[in-house]
């Protein structure tokens, strides 16, 4: 008779891949929930804060020139001329009064500066800005108190 021995059959072991995948998904979901919670809290915190207010500089007092100024430009033959009218922005009432008292001197200064310019020098924005700066600097040298902060051309015609 033959003896039959029983040999235990080994069951294949379950791999840990299925459990690892589930654990990975759970960790991902937890991290995503925490990240979204933190971002919501940050948004809520910043909603209550207002942006810092930037104070706009107060506009100065505008003093118009007394009438338009017409000058011949520095061109050969003197056939080109410039007609301007402007307003000066000053820093105080005292300066406005002084500008009014010195209007003849200021108009003369503007005429002298503009007569030296050619059409090419004043045709572009940079040229006009340079003329503006020259005029402001010249006027500020004439004033005993205060200063002119800006010059606004209300007419600027080249013909």
C-alpha positions as semicolon CSV with decimal commas, in nm:
position;residue;x (nm);y (nm);z (nm)
1;X;0,000;0,000;0,000
2;X;0,112;0,330;-0,079
3;X;0,139;0,587;0,184
4;X;0,013;0,923;0,084
5;X;0,157;1,210;0,271
6;X;-0,033;1,527;0,291
7;X;0,168;1,820;0,190
8;X;0,024;2,151;0,300
9;X;-0,050;2,372;0,004
10;X;0,074;2,723;0,052
11;X;-0,175;2,996;-0,014
12;X;-0,034;3,284;-0,215
13;X;0,033;3,581;0,010
14;X;-0,167;3,895;-0,050
15;X;0,054;4,174;-0,162
16;X;0,049;4,506;0,026
17;X;-0,005;4,700;-0,297
18;X;-0,380;4,734;-0,251
19;X;-0,347;4,861;0,105
20;X;-0,068;5,104;0,003
21;X;-0,284;5,250;-0,271
22;X;-0,574;5,308;-0,033
23;X;-0,344;5,466;0,226
24;X;-0,194;5,694;-0,044
25;X;-0,538;5,812;-0,155
26;X;-0,645;5,879;0,204
27;X;-0,327;6,082;0,270
28;X;-0,378;6,279;-0,054
29;X;-0,737;6,365;0,041
30;X;-0,631;6,477;0,391
31;X;-0,352;6,699;0,250
32;X;-0,592;6,849;-0,006
33;X;-0,850;6,927;0,264
34;X;-0,587;7,091;0,485
35;X;-0,451;7,299;0,193
36;X;-0,796;7,421;0,092
37;X;-0,880;7,506;0,454
38;X;-0,561;7,710;0,491
39;X;-0,625;7,896;0,165
40;X;-0,984;7,978;0,268
41;X;-0,857;8,111;0,602
42;X;-0,597;8,329;0,427
43;X;-0,858;8,473;0,192
44;X;-1,092;8,548;0,482
45;X;-0,811;8,718;0,677
46;X;-0,718;8,941;0,384
47;X;-1,078;9,032;0,307
48;X;-1,102;9,221;0,633
49;X;-0,788;9,423;0,559
50;X;-0,821;9,725;0,339
51;X;-0,546;9,829;0,103
52;X;-0,342;10,114;0,244
53;X;-0,471;10,444;0,117
54;X;-0,228;10,638;-0,092
55;X;-0,277;11,004;-0,033
56;X;-0,305;11,197;-0,352
57;X;-0,108;11,517;-0,354
58;X;-0,334;11,815;-0,310
59;X;-0,362;12,023;-0,623
60;X;-0,199;12,361;-0,605
61;X;-0,351;12,695;-0,690
62;X;-0,377;12,769;-1,062
63;X;-0,281;13,113;-1,183
64;X;-0,355;13,176;-1,553
65;X;-0,119;13,388;-1,760
66;X;-0,266;13,722;-1,847
67;X;-0,342;13,658;-2,215
68;X;-0,184;13,451;-2,487
69;X;0,180;13,481;-2,593
70;X;0,277;13,487;-2,961
71;X;0,645;13,459;-3,060
72;X;0,844;13,402;-3,376
73;X;1,041;13,080;-3,355
74;X;1,416;13,060;-3,418
75;X;1,380;12,963;-3,785
76;X;1,553;13,104;-4,089
77;X;1,334;13,381;-4,226
78;X;1,120;13,400;-3,912
79;X;0,814;13,264;-4,091
80;X;0,709;13,023;-3,815
81;X;0,544;13,136;-3,496
82;X;0,415;12,986;-3,175
83;X;0,103;13,086;-2,987
84;X;0,074;12,966;-2,627
85;X;-0,147;13,023;-2,331
86;X;-0,079;12,862;-1,997
87;X;-0,161;12,840;-1,630
88;X;0,090;12,813;-1,347
89;X;0,034;12,581;-1,052
90;X;0,170;12,740;-0,735
91;X;0,207;12,608;-0,381
92;X;0,033;12,882;-0,180
93;X;-0,182;13,194;-0,185
94;X;0,126;13,408;-0,115
95;X;0,295;13,264;-0,422
96;X;-0,018;13,328;-0,630
97;X;-0,013;13,693;-0,523
98;X;0,358;13,724;-0,604
99;X;0,307;13,562;-0,945
100;X;0,032;13,814;-1,014
101;X;0,263;14,101;-0,918
102;X;0,546;13,964;-1,132
103;X;0,330;13,871;-1,435
104;X;0,515;14,107;-1,670
105;X;0,849;13,959;-1,566
106;X;0,713;13,604;-1,605
107;X;0,569;13,675;-1,951
108;X;0,901;13,825;-2,060
109;X;1,086;13,516;-1,936
110;X;0,849;13,287;-2,129
111;X;0,889;13,494;-2,447
112;X;1,270;13,486;-2,423
113;X;1,274;13,108;-2,372
114;X;1,024;13,032;-2,650
115;X;1,193;13,258;-2,909
116;X;1,508;13,047;-2,882
117;X;1,328;12,727;-2,983
118;X;1,290;12,577;-3,329
119;X;0,992;12,382;-3,459
120;X;1,196;12,061;-3,436
121;X;1,273;12,122;-3,066
122;X;0,909;12,172;-2,969
123;X;0,743;11,923;-3,203
124;X;0,783;11,623;-2,976
125;X;0,662;11,561;-2,621
126;X;1,019;11,556;-2,486
127;X;1,081;11,898;-2,637
128;X;0,767;12,046;-2,483
129;X;0,853;11,890;-2,146
130;X;1,201;12,043;-2,164
131;X;1,054;12,386;-2,242
132;X;0,809;12,344;-1,955
133;X;1,095;12,259;-1,714
134;X;1,301;12,555;-1,836
135;X;1,012;12,797;-1,783
136;X;0,932;12,660;-1,434
137;X;1,297;12,683;-1,328
138;X;1,323;13,039;-1,460
139;X;1,008;13,151;-1,281
140;X;1,116;12,988;-0,954
141;X;1,444;13,183;-0,971
142;X;1,239;13,506;-0,992
143;X;1,015;13,432;-0,694
144;X;1,119;13,536;-0,344
145;X;0,872;13,304;-0,165
146;X;0,708;12,979;-0,267
147;X;0,746;12,803;-0,595
148;X;0,573;12,707;-0,917
149;X;0,522;12,332;-0,919
150;X;0,385;12,290;-1,271
151;X;0,300;12,469;-1,592
152;X;-0,004;12,369;-1,795
153;X;-0,027;12,478;-2,158
154;X;-0,389;12,557;-2,237
155;X;-0,298;12,651;-2,598
156;X;0,008;12,546;-2,794
157;X;-0,015;12,625;-3,163
158;X;0,274;12,624;-3,412
159;X;0,216;12,783;-3,750
